[in-house]
Every structure is written in C-alpha cells, then in structure tokens.
C-alpha cells in the first residue's frame, strides 16, 4: 500500500522531536522498540516462533495424511475436496510470498532494480550524512493518482527519490551489492523453496536468525536487525492469516461435516480438525501480537494475553464450526444460502463502519469483503476505538445463529443419531461457546495491554501507583485540509486525564522528553516524515506495508549512527508543521 498524498508524501529529514511525538502524555513518547533500538530478543520469542513452525507443519501434515487415507479407502470425493483445500490456498500464499521476495531482492540483484536501489541508497545516505544540517534529502511518492493497492493484496508503492545531496547515487548504490553468483544462488534457492511450498518456513527460520542477531550484536546493529525482524514478522503474519482462513477454516468445516454425516469419527479426521482449529486460533492471536509489537502507539501484548486470546478464539471458533457442520450434514443447500447471507450482512456492516485500510474506495470494499469471510467464523477488529458495542452485537448474532443451527439439526437429524448422542453434541456447542466467552472476559478484564477495559481507568482520575492511567489511543486523524479540529487542543488541555501517562523513571525524565536544543537535534538522527495520518486499526503503518519505505528505513539504519524515527501527520500538530508536510518539495 503506497503512501497517498497531494504533494511530497515522505521526507527524510533531521529535525527536532516532532510535537506529536515528544509531548509528555503521548503514547508515542514512551520508550519503544523503534526508538530505542529494539527490546532484547528473549528465549520466549524464540520458543514462540518454534511453536508457530510446529503448528504450521502439524496443520499441513495432518491434512495431507488424511487425504492419502481417504484415497486408500476409496473415498475419492472426500480425497479431492481435502486435497483442494490444501493445495490451492498454499499455492496462492506462495505466489504472494515470492512476489514480495522479488520486490525486496530485485534492487540488490542488479539491472533496473540496482538502479532503483542505488537511488534510494543515495537518498538515505544523503539524509544520514546531513544530520547536522537539518537533512538534505527527500523521498517522495509520485502523483496522487497513482495509488497503492490493498495491504494484503500487494505492495504497489511507487516512491521516487529526489536527490539534493552531493553524494553520487551510483557510488552509494554499489556499496554492499551482492556478487552475481550469490544473487543467482539466492534466486534459485528461493524459487525452489516456494515451488516446494516452503516459503513460510524459510521466513520463520529467517526471523529466528534476525532475532538471534539482534540479541548478540551491540546497540547499533541491534536496531537494524530489529527493524528487519519486525518487517519479516509482519510478512509472516499476514501470509499465515490469509492461509488460515483460506485453508484451515474450510478444512475444519469439511471434516466436521464428514464426521457427522458418516456418524463416525476416524482418528485422522479428529487430528486434522484439531490442527486446523489450533492454526486458526493461533494466527488470530499472533496477528494481534505482532501488530501491537510493531506499532509505536500501542502497548505490546504479553504472552499470557496472547495465550488467553488464543483460547478465546479456539473455543468460540470451535463452537461455531461444530454448529456449521451439524447444520450442513442435514441441510447442504440451505447451509450454502446461510453462509452467503451471513457474509453479505457482515460485509455491509463493515462497509457501514467506514474502515480505513486501503487507498481507494473500491480497494477498501474488496478488503471489507475479505474481512466479511473472517467474520463468518470469528470476531476481527477492523476499526480503531472502543469496540465493546460492536463485539456485543457480533457475539449476540453469533450466539443466535449457533442456537438456530444446532436446534435445526437436533430437530431434523437422521434416525441413526440417538437422543443421548445428540444431547452430548448440543452441550458441546454450548459449553465451547461459554468457555470462549469466559476467556474473552478474562482477556479484557485482566490481560489487555491497555489495562482493564471494564475497570475504573476509563473515567477516573490519575492514579500514581498505576503505570498506565488511561488506555493509549492512536494519533487522531486529520481532515483533508490538514488543519486541526477547532477546540480539540482546549479539550485536551482541560481534560482530567492525559491520553497516556507513565510512572517517572530515570529513562523517561522530562529532560529526555523535551529536546529542543540544537545539540539534541543532532543526536536525534534522521526523521522519516510521512504525509499521512496514522492508519486506523488493524492496519500496519505505511512503513510496514510500503516496501520502498522499508528499504529507506533499513538503509538509513546502516548509514546513520542513530535510529531513524517515524512521524505521521496528526491533528495534534500545529498548522506550521502541517504546512511543512504539504510543501516538502
């Protein structure tokens, strides 16, 4: 997804800490990974990636094993369906992963890509070299009519470096260029990996390598490896989330329907269904964790919170899919009508919520249609702000649908299903949904990173014993004019609670938060200023989606002694700063 603007969308400057990032009480002002060079890579982080690999292999292996078992038993129809839900989603994800690799690696492999890479490298080197003179290089997007696609669908960013530094572009581009033999080997290696459907496995292994490097190196290299680790983690999570709802979700419904229709459960069927359910719950929780870890305006999610969220989705999705399978085993045609109707209603509801993920209206509608598929199975937050009302509505509808589907199956089930067996199945659906709701309440009442959602922090006064006295919010969006909302600053100044407050500590003293002298400007390093308001949740920021911005950040990391900072335009900025964004060129 490209950065959209009417002027210069991205500029690389060395500047004083922006007002929106330096004010005390702002979420972005707290010590964060991107500002401090990244938190140390721990053993828990490594174990999490290894468990993710185990979940990936378990899901794929059990599905293939079950397909082979169907073939040996002569159930060719079930064999074909099971194999289709394995091969097709995997191929789609591998194509997308290889496309991202081609884009990321093309600038390093020579040809036209080398020219582009050298240009970007010159811009980054010029920006880093001019740190003491307020920066002398600009990176801007093309005209506003060339807009990027949806974040999940691709990365059509078209950034054009504007050279104002004295460094020759070609010289900067040749530094660190790989040899031709290494380039050929890398292309062959990645091609073979993706043909063998192992692209995600390589990305997981690469993430482990980057994490270990960030752990072993000093502060300077650690920042660089941390940026690369966050970029790789974002790619893995988006790919796995897409694969989970293209493969694991329909596979789970299919196997449950076969078991109920045949009134028998094969060990491999139960194993495959369990692996698919774990994969779905794991990827939703992992998506939320990586998203929060990558954003400066969000508090990171602890592993206890991640596990609790995974159990929440495990039981709610389990109840949902069992209800689907029960109904589909009796009413195949009506089940298809129900799924399409639910998808249409959810998609319309999401569109009415005015999400802001893609750059154009039609791309946003396509994105909402994809999210509507996710809403068939589980809750997925697509909008910033309080979500209690929307979650209550969604789970109320889900509960009503589960009850209706299960009751229809219980009433019209076949004669071979005994009453005792049917009662056990109904109790299973009810208990599973109740357990999922219980873990959801545990997460929001005790383990949410922003603090207890149902606690007194929402409207109380400042409690000095609390590290967080009010849930942090993302930076408010500006209107198209770029001007702040009238009276907004007065409301913020007169309010009882700040947006975010941390307990004073040696690392967050007022002297560090207010850096206005010229000497501190030089220490701040380059600032990447993006002429966009920060995107609404759950989108990753533009520098995670736009792959050219990624390259700019990584090149600045290698040429600057201080980690570059990311600044998004917000309504908290004055008119002068907004004008600077609009007149960068």
C-alpha positions as CSV (number, residue, x, y, z in Angstrom):
1,X,0.0,0.0,0.0
2,X,1.6,3.2,-1.1
3,X,1.6,6.4,0.8
4,X,-1.0,8.7,-0.7
5,X,-0.5,12.4,-0.8
6,X,-1.1,15.5,-2.8
7,X,2.5,16.7,-2.5
8,X,5.5,15.0,-1.0
9,X,4.3,12.1,0.9
10,X,7.6,11.1,2.6
11,X,10.5,13.2,3.5
12,X,13.7,12.2,5.2
13,X,14.9,14.9,7.5
14,X,16.9,15.5,10.6
15,X,14.8,17.6,12.9
16,X,13.8,18.3,16.4
17,X,11.5,15.7,18.0
18,X,8.0,16.4,16.5
19,X,5.4,17.8,18.8
20,X,3.1,14.8,18.3
21,X,5.9,12.5,19.4
22,X,7.6,14.5,22.1
23,X,4.8,15.7,24.2
24,X,4.6,14.0,27.6
25,X,1.4,12.1,27.9
26,X,1.6,11.0,24.3
27,X,1.6,7.2,23.6
28,X,4.5,7.5,21.2
29,X,6.6,9.3,23.7
30,X,7.2,6.2,25.8
31,X,10.3,4.1,25.2
32,X,9.6,1.8,22.3
33,X,11.4,-0.6,20.1
34,X,11.9,1.6,17.1
35,X,13.2,4.5,19.1
36,X,15.4,2.6,21.5
37,X,16.9,0.1,19.1
38,X,14.5,-2.7,19.9
39,X,13.9,-4.7,23.0
40,X,16.2,-7.7,23.6
41,X,15.2,-10.8,21.8
42,X,14.3,-13.3,24.5
43,X,14.0,-17.1,24.7
44,X,10.2,-16.8,24.8
45,X,10.3,-15.0,21.5
46,X,12.4,-17.9,20.0
47,X,10.0,-20.5,21.5
48,X,7.0,-18.7,20.1
49,X,8.4,-18.9,16.6
50,X,9.3,-22.6,17.0
51,X,5.8,-23.3,18.2
52,X,4.4,-21.4,15.2
53,X,6.5,-23.7,12.9
54,X,5.1,-26.7,14.8
55,X,1.6,-25.5,14.3
56,X,2.3,-24.9,10.6
57,X,3.7,-28.4,10.0
58,X,1.0,-30.1,12.0
59,X,-1.8,-28.5,10.1
60,X,-0.3,-29.3,6.7
61,X,0.9,-32.8,7.6
62,X,-2.4,-33.9,9.1
63,X,-4.4,-32.7,6.1
64,X,-2.2,-34.5,3.6
65,X,-2.2,-37.6,5.7
66,X,-6.0,-37.6,5.9
67,X,-6.2,-37.0,2.1
68,X,-4.0,-40.0,1.5
69,X,-6.1,-42.1,3.9
70,X,-9.3,-41.1,2.0
71,X,-7.7,-42.2,-1.2
72,X,-6.6,-45.6,0.1
73,X,-10.2,-46.1,1.5
74,X,-11.7,-45.3,-1.9
75,X,-13.4,-42.1,-0.8
76,X,-12.3,-40.2,-3.9
77,X,-14.8,-37.4,-3.4
78,X,-13.5,-36.6,0.1
79,X,-10.0,-37.1,-1.1
80,X,-10.4,-34.5,-3.8
81,X,-12.0,-31.9,-1.5
82,X,-9.5,-32.3,1.2
83,X,-6.6,-32.0,-1.2
84,X,-8.1,-28.9,-2.9
85,X,-8.3,-27.1,0.4
86,X,-4.6,-27.8,1.0
87,X,-3.1,-27.2,-2.4
88,X,-5.0,-24.1,-3.7
89,X,-4.6,-21.9,-0.6
90,X,-0.9,-22.9,-0.2
91,X,-0.2,-22.0,-3.9
92,X,-1.9,-18.6,-3.5
93,X,0.1,-17.8,-0.4
94,X,3.4,-19.0,-2.0
95,X,2.8,-16.8,-5.1
96,X,2.2,-13.7,-2.8
97,X,5.3,-14.6,-0.7
98,X,7.5,-15.0,-3.8
99,X,6.2,-11.7,-5.2
100,X,7.3,-9.9,-2.0
101,X,10.7,-11.6,-2.2
102,X,11.1,-10.5,-5.8
103,X,10.3,-6.9,-4.9
104,X,12.6,-6.8,-1.8
105,X,15.5,-8.5,-3.5
106,X,15.4,-7.1,-7.0
107,X,17.1,-3.8,-6.0
108,X,20.1,-5.8,-4.7
109,X,20.4,-8.1,-7.7
110,X,21.4,-5.8,-10.5
111,X,19.7,-4.4,-13.6
112,X,16.9,-2.0,-13.3
113,X,16.5,-2.9,-9.7
114,X,20.0,-2.0,-8.9
115,X,19.5,1.5,-10.3
116,X,16.4,1.9,-8.1
117,X,18.2,0.6,-5.1
118,X,21.2,2.8,-5.6
119,X,18.9,5.8,-5.9
120,X,17.2,5.0,-2.7
121,X,20.6,4.3,-1.1
122,X,21.9,7.7,-2.2
123,X,18.9,9.4,-0.7
124,X,19.3,7.5,2.6
125,X,23.0,8.2,2.7
126,X,22.5,11.8,1.9
127,X,19.9,12.1,4.7
128,X,22.1,10.4,7.2
129,X,25.2,12.4,6.1
130,X,23.3,15.7,6.5
131,X,22.1,15.0,10.0
132,X,23.9,18.0,11.4
133,X,22.4,20.4,8.8
134,X,18.8,19.6,9.2
135,X,18.8,17.0,6.4
136,X,19.2,17.5,2.7
137,X,17.4,14.6,1.0
138,X,13.8,13.9,0.2
139,X,11.9,10.7,-0.7
140,X,8.5,11.4,-2.1
141,X,5.8,9.4,-3.9
142,X,4.6,10.0,-7.4
143,X,1.4,11.9,-8.2
144,X,-1.6,11.2,-6.1
145,X,-3.4,9.5,-9.0
146,X,-1.0,6.5,-8.8
147,X,-2.2,4.9,-5.6
148,X,-1.1,1.6,-4.0
149,X,-3.2,-1.4,-3.6
150,X,-4.6,-3.1,-0.5
151,X,-2.1,-4.1,2.1
152,X,-2.8,-7.8,2.0
153,X,-3.1,-7.9,-1.8
154,X,0.2,-6.4,-2.7
155,X,2.7,-3.6,-2.5
156,X,2.4,-1.2,-5.4
157,X,4.3,1.6,-3.9
158,X,6.0,4.0,-6.3
159,X,8.5,6.1,-4.4
160,X,10.7,8.4,-6.3
161,X,13.9,9.6,-4.6
162,X,14.7,13.3,-5.1
163,X,18.4,13.8,-4.9
164,X,19.7,17.0,-3.3
165,X,22.8,15.7,-1.6
166,X,26.2,15.9,-3.1
167,X,26.8,12.1,-2.8
168,X,26.8,10.4,-6.3
169,X,23.9,8.0,-6.5
170,X,25.9,5.2,-8.2
171,X,28.6,5.2,-5.6
172,X,26.2,4.8,-2.8
173,X,24.3,2.0,-4.6
174,X,27.3,-0.1,-5.2
175,X,28.2,-0.4,-1.6
176,X,27.4,-3.8,-0.2
177,X,26.0,-5.1,-3.5
178,X,26.0,-8.9,-3.6
179,X,28.1,-10.8,-6.1
180,X,26.4,-12.2,-9.2
181,X,27.0,-15.8,-8.2
182,X,25.4,-15.2,-4.8
183,X,22.5,-13.5,-6.5
184,X,21.9,-16.4,-8.8
185,X,22.1,-18.9,-5.9
186,X,19.6,-16.8,-3.9
187,X,17.1,-16.7,-6.8
188,X,17.4,-20.4,-7.4
189,X,17.1,-21.2,-3.7
190,X,14.0,-19.0,-3.2
191,X,12.4,-20.4,-6.3
192,X,12.9,-24.0,-5.2
193,X,11.6,-23.2,-1.7
194,X,8.4,-21.6,-3.0
195,X,7.8,-24.4,-5.5
196,X,8.1,-26.9,-2.7
197,X,5.5,-24.7,-0.7
198,X,8.1,-23.9,1.9
199,X,8.3,-20.1,1.6
200,X,6.8,-19.5,5.0
201,X,9.2,-22.0,6.6
202,X,12.1,-20.0,5.3
203,X,10.6,-16.8,6.6
204,X,10.2,-18.3,10.1
205,X,13.8,-19.5,10.0
206,X,14.9,-16.1,8.8
207,X,13.0,-14.5,11.7
208,X,14.9,-16.7,14.1
209,X,18.2,-15.7,12.6
210,X,17.3,-12.0,12.8
211,X,16.2,-12.3,16.4
212,X,19.4,-14.0,17.3
213,X,21.5,-11.4,15.6
214,X,19.6,-8.6,17.3
215,X,20.3,-10.4,20.6
216,X,24.0,-10.9,20.1
217,X,25.0,-7.5,18.5
218,X,25.5,-4.2,20.1
219,X,23.1,-1.2,20.1
220,X,23.8,-0.1,16.5
221,X,23.4,-3.4,14.6
222,X,20.7,-4.4,17.0
223,X,18.4,-1.6,15.8
224,X,18.9,-2.7,12.2
225,X,18.2,-6.3,12.9
226,X,15.2,-5.3,15.0
227,X,13.7,-3.4,12.1
228,X,14.2,-6.3,9.8
229,X,12.8,-8.7,12.3
230,X,9.6,-6.6,12.6
231,X,9.2,-6.4,8.8
232,X,9.7,-10.2,8.5
233,X,7.2,-10.9,11.3
234,X,4.6,-8.7,9.7
235,X,5.0,-10.5,6.4
236,X,4.8,-14.0,8.0
237,X,1.7,-13.0,10.0
238,X,-0.2,-11.6,7.0
239,X,0.7,-14.7,4.9
240,X,-0.3,-17.1,7.6
241,X,-3.5,-15.3,8.5
242,X,-4.5,-15.4,4.8
243,X,-3.7,-19.1,4.6
244,X,-5.6,-19.9,7.8
245,X,-8.9,-18.5,6.5
246,X,-8.4,-19.9,3.0
247,X,-7.3,-23.4,4.2
248,X,-7.8,-24.2,7.8
249,X,-11.3,-22.7,8.2
250,X,-13.0,-24.5,5.3
251,X,-11.0,-27.7,6.0
252,X,-12.3,-27.7,9.6
253,X,-15.9,-27.4,8.5
254,X,-15.4,-30.0,5.8
255,X,-14.0,-32.6,8.2
256,X,-16.6,-32.0,10.8
257,X,-19.4,-32.4,8.2
258,X,-17.9,-35.7,7.0
259,X,-17.7,-37.0,10.6
260,X,-21.3,-36.0,11.4
261,X,-22.6,-37.2,8.0
262,X,-21.0,-40.6,8.5
263,X,-21.9,-40.8,12.2
264,X,-18.3,-41.9,12.9
265,X,-15.0,-40.3,13.8
266,X,-11.8,-41.5,12.4
267,X,-8.6,-40.7,14.4
268,X,-7.1,-38.9,11.5
269,X,-10.3,-36.8,11.0
270,X,-10.2,-35.7,14.6
271,X,-6.5,-34.9,14.4
272,X,-6.9,-32.9,11.2
273,X,-9.8,-30.9,12.6
274,X,-8.0,-30.2,15.8
275,X,-4.9,-29.0,14.0
276,X,-7.0,-26.7,11.8
277,X,-8.7,-25.2,14.8
278,X,-5.4,-24.6,16.6
279,X,-4.0,-23.0,13.5
280,X,-6.9,-20.6,13.2
281,X,-6.8,-19.5,16.9
282,X,-3.0,-19.3,16.8
283,X,-2.9,-17.0,13.8
284,X,-5.5,-14.6,15.1
285,X,-3.7,-14.2,18.4
286,X,-0.3,-14.0,16.6
287,X,-1.6,-11.3,14.3
288,X,-2.7,-9.1,17.2
289,X,0.6,-9.6,19.0
290,X,2.8,-8.7,16.0
291,X,0.6,-5.8,15.2
292,X,1.0,-4.3,18.7
293,X,4.7,-5.0,18.8
294,X,5.3,-3.2,15.6
295,X,3.3,0.0,16.4
296,X,4.8,2.8,18.5
297,X,1.4,4.0,19.7
298,X,0.3,0.6,21.0
299,X,1.5,-1.2,24.1
300,X,2.9,-4.7,23.4
301,X,0.9,-7.8,24.3
302,X,2.3,-10.2,26.8
303,X,2.4,-13.9,26.2
304,X,-0.2,-14.6,28.9
305,X,-2.5,-12.3,27.0
306,X,-1.7,-14.0,23.7
307,X,-2.4,-17.5,25.1
308,X,-5.7,-16.3,26.6
309,X,-6.8,-14.7,23.4
310,X,-5.9,-17.9,21.6
311,X,-8.1,-19.9,24.0
312,X,-10.9,-17.4,23.5
313,X,-10.8,-17.9,19.7
314,X,-10.2,-21.6,20.0
315,X,-13.4,-22.2,21.8
316,X,-15.6,-19.7,20.0
317,X,-14.5,-20.9,16.6
318,X,-14.8,-24.5,17.7
319,X,-18.5,-23.9,18.7
320,X,-19.1,-22.0,15.5
321,X,-17.7,-24.7,13.2
322,X,-19.4,-27.6,15.0
323,X,-22.7,-25.7,14.6
324,X,-21.9,-25.2,10.9
325,X,-21.1,-28.9,10.5
326,X,-24.2,-30.1,12.3
327,X,-26.4,-28.0,10.0
328,X,-24.5,-28.8,6.8
329,X,-24.8,-32.5,7.5
330,X,-28.6,-32.2,7.1
331,X,-29.3,-29.1,5.0
332,X,-26.5,-28.8,2.4
333,X,-28.2,-26.3,0.2
334,X,-29.6,-24.2,2.9
335,X,-26.2,-24.1,4.6
336,X,-24.7,-22.5,1.4
337,X,-27.5,-19.9,1.4
338,X,-26.9,-19.2,5.1
339,X,-23.1,-18.7,4.6
340,X,-23.6,-16.3,1.7
341,X,-26.3,-14.4,3.6
342,X,-24.2,-14.1,6.7
343,X,-21.2,-12.9,4.6
344,X,-23.3,-10.3,2.8
345,X,-24.7,-8.9,6.1
346,X,-21.2,-8.8,7.7
347,X,-19.6,-7.2,4.7
348,X,-22.3,-4.5,4.6
349,X,-21.9,-3.9,8.3
350,X,-18.1,-3.5,7.9
351,X,-18.6,-1.1,5.0
352,X,-21.0,1.0,7.1
353,X,-18.4,1.2,9.7
354,X,-16.1,3.2,7.3
355,X,-12.9,1.3,7.7
356,X,-9.7,2.9,6.5
357,X,-7.2,0.2,5.4
358,X,-6.7,0.7,1.6
359,X,-6.0,3.8,-0.5
360,X,-9.0,3.8,-2.8
361,X,-12.7,3.3,-2.3
362,X,-13.0,0.1,-4.3
363,X,-10.0,-1.5,-2.8
364,X,-11.5,-0.8,0.6
365,X,-14.7,-2.5,-0.4
366,X,-12.7,-5.6,-1.6
367,X,-10.8,-5.6,1.7
368,X,-14.1,-5.4,3.6
369,X,-15.4,-8.4,1.6
370,X,-12.3,-10.4,2.6
371,X,-12.9,-9.4,6.3
372,X,-16.5,-10.5,5.9
373,X,-15.2,-14.0,5.3
374,X,-13.3,-13.9,8.6
375,X,-16.5,-12.7,10.3
376,X,-18.2,-15.9,9.3
377,X,-16.0,-17.7,11.9
378,X,-14.8,-15.2,14.5
379,X,-14.6,-11.6,15.6
380,X,-11.9,-9.4,14.0
381,X,-11.5,-5.8,15.0
382,X,-11.4,-3.6,11.9
383,X,-11.8,-0.1,13.4
384,X,-10.0,2.0,15.9
385,X,-11.7,3.0,19.1
386,X,-14.0,1.3,21.7
387,X,-15.3,-2.0,20.4
388,X,-17.5,-3.2,23.2
389,X,-20.7,-2.4,21.5
390,X,-19.6,-3.9,18.1
391,X,-18.4,-7.0,19.9
392,X,-21.6,-7.4,21.8
393,X,-23.6,-7.1,18.6
394,X,-21.4,-9.6,16.8
395,X,-21.4,-12.2,19.5
396,X,-25.2,-11.8,20.1
397,X,-25.8,-12.5,16.4
398,X,-23.3,-15.4,16.5
399,X,-25.0,-16.9,19.6
400,X,-28.4,-16.7,18.0
401,X,-27.1,-18.3,14.8
402,X,-25.4,-21.1,16.7
403,X,-28.6,-21.8,18.6
404,X,-30.7,-21.8,15.5
405,X,-28.3,-24.0,13.5
406,X,-27.9,-26.6,16.3
407,X,-31.7,-26.6,17.0
408,X,-32.5,-27.2,13.4
409,X,-30.0,-30.2,13.3
410,X,-31.4,-31.6,16.6
411,X,-35.0,-31.4,15.2
412,X,-34.3,-32.9,11.7
413,X,-31.4,-35.2,12.4
414,X,-31.4,-38.7,10.9
415,X,-32.8,-41.7,12.7
416,X,-29.3,-43.2,13.2
417,X,-28.5,-40.4,15.7
418,X,-29.6,-41.3,19.2
419,X,-31.0,-38.8,21.6
420,X,-28.2,-39.2,24.1
421,X,-25.6,-38.6,21.4
422,X,-27.5,-35.5,20.1
423,X,-27.7,-34.1,23.6
424,X,-24.0,-34.5,24.1
425,X,-23.3,-32.7,20.9
426,X,-25.6,-29.8,21.8
427,X,-24.0,-29.5,25.2
428,X,-20.6,-29.5,23.5
429,X,-21.5,-26.5,21.4
430,X,-23.0,-24.6,24.3
431,X,-20.0,-25.3,26.6
432,X,-17.5,-24.4,24.0
433,X,-19.1,-21.0,23.3
434,X,-19.4,-20.3,27.0
435,X,-15.7,-21.1,27.6
436,X,-14.7,-18.9,24.7
437,X,-16.8,-16.0,26.2
438,X,-15.1,-16.7,29.6
439,X,-11.6,-16.4,28.2
440,X,-12.6,-13.2,26.2
441,X,-13.7,-11.6,29.5
442,X,-10.5,-12.7,31.2
443,X,-8.5,-11.1,28.4
444,X,-10.4,-7.8,28.5
445,X,-10.7,-7.6,32.3
446,X,-7.2,-8.5,33.4
447,X,-4.7,-9.1,30.5
448,X,-5.5,-6.4,27.9
449,X,-2.3,-4.3,27.2
450,X,-4.3,-1.1,27.6
451,X,-5.4,-2.1,31.1
452,X,-8.8,-3.4,32.3
453,X,-11.4,-2.4,29.8
454,X,-14.2,-2.7,32.4
455,X,-12.2,-1.1,35.2
456,X,-12.3,2.4,36.6
457,X,-9.5,3.7,34.5
458,X,-11.9,4.7,31.7
459,X,-13.2,7.7,33.6
460,X,-11.2,8.1,36.8
461,X,-8.5,10.5,37.8
462,X,-4.8,9.9,37.7
463,X,-3.6,7.1,40.0
464,X,0.1,7.5,40.6
465,X,0.5,3.8,41.5
466,X,-0.6,2.8,38.0
467,X,1.9,2.7,35.2
468,X,-0.9,3.3,32.8
469,X,-3.8,5.5,34.0
470,X,-5.7,5.6,30.7
471,X,-5.7,3.4,27.7
472,X,-3.5,4.8,24.9
473,X,-5.1,5.9,21.7
474,X,-3.7,6.1,18.2
475,X,-2.9,9.5,16.9
476,X,-6.2,11.3,15.9
477,X,-6.8,11.6,12.2
478,X,-6.8,15.0,10.5
479,X,-9.3,16.2,7.9
480,X,-8.4,16.6,4.3
481,X,-7.3,20.2,4.8
482,X,-4.7,19.1,7.3
483,X,-5.9,21.6,9.9
484,X,-6.6,20.6,13.5
485,X,-10.1,20.3,14.7
486,X,-11.2,23.6,16.3
487,X,-11.3,23.3,20.1
488,X,-9.5,20.0,20.2
489,X,-6.5,21.3,22.0
490,X,-8.6,23.1,24.5
491,X,-10.5,19.9,25.3
492,X,-7.2,18.0,25.7
493,X,-5.8,20.7,27.9
494,X,-8.8,20.9,30.2
495,X,-9.4,17.2,30.5
496,X,-8.8,15.4,33.8
497,X,-6.7,12.6,32.4
498,X,-3.9,12.7,29.8
499,X,-4.1,10.3,26.9
500,X,-1.2,8.3,28.3
501,X,0.9,8.6,31.4
502,X,3.8,6.6,32.7
503,X,5.5,6.5,36.1
504,X,8.6,8.7,36.2
505,X,11.7,6.7,35.7
506,X,15.4,7.5,35.0
507,X,14.9,6.7,31.3
508,X,11.9,8.9,30.9
509,X,12.8,12.1,32.6
510,X,11.4,15.5,31.4
511,X,14.9,16.3,30.1
512,X,14.7,13.4,27.7
513,X,11.2,14.1,26.7
514,X,11.8,17.8,25.9
515,X,14.7,18.0,23.5
516,X,14.8,21.4,21.9
517,X,18.4,22.4,21.8
518,X,20.5,22.2,18.7
519,X,22.8,19.6,20.2
520,X,19.9,17.3,20.9
521,X,18.7,17.7,17.3
522,X,21.9,16.2,16.0
523,X,21.6,13.2,18.4
524,X,18.0,12.6,17.3
525,X,19.1,11.5,13.9
526,X,17.0,11.4,10.7
527,X,13.3,11.7,10.8
528,X,11.1,10.0,8.2
529,X,8.1,12.2,7.9
530,X,5.0,10.7,6.2
531,X,2.3,13.0,4.9
532,X,-0.5,10.7,6.1
533,X,-2.4,10.4,9.3
534,X,-1.7,7.2,11.1
535,X,-3.8,4.5,9.6
536,X,-6.7,3.1,11.6
537,X,-6.5,-0.2,13.4
538,X,-5.9,-3.0,12.4
539,X,-3.7,-1.8,9.5
540,X,0.0,-1.8,9.9
541,X,1.5,1.6,9.3
542,X,2.6,2.7,5.9
543,X,6.3,1.9,6.6
544,X,5.3,-1.7,7.2
545,X,3.1,-2.0,4.1
546,X,5.0,0.1,1.7
547,X,8.1,-1.9,0.8
548,X,10.1,1.0,-0.5
549,X,9.7,2.8,2.8
550,X,11.1,-0.4,4.4
551,X,14.2,-0.1,2.2
552,X,14.6,3.6,3.1
553,X,14.4,2.8,6.8
554,X,16.9,-0.1,6.5
555,X,19.3,2.0,4.5
556,X,19.1,4.8,7.0
557,X,19.8,2.3,9.8
558,X,23.1,1.3,8.1
559,X,24.3,4.9,7.4
560,X,23.1,6.7,10.5
561,X,24.5,6.5,14.0
562,X,21.1,7.0,15.4
563,X,17.9,5.0,14.6
564,X,15.6,6.9,12.3
565,X,12.2,7.9,13.7
566,X,8.8,7.7,12.0
567,X,6.4,10.6,12.2
568,X,2.9,10.6,10.9
569,X,0.8,13.7,10.5
570,X,-1.8,14.1,13.1
571,X,-4.4,16.7,14.3
572,X,-2.2,17.3,17.3
573,X,0.3,19.1,15.1
574,X,0.1,22.9,14.5
575,X,-0.7,24.5,11.2
576,X,3.0,25.3,10.6
577,X,4.0,21.6,10.8
578,X,1.1,20.5,8.6
579,X,2.3,23.2,6.1
580,X,5.8,21.7,6.2
581,X,4.3,18.3,5.1
582,X,2.4,19.9,2.2
583,X,5.4,21.9,0.9
584,X,8.2,19.5,1.2
585,X,9.1,19.6,-2.5
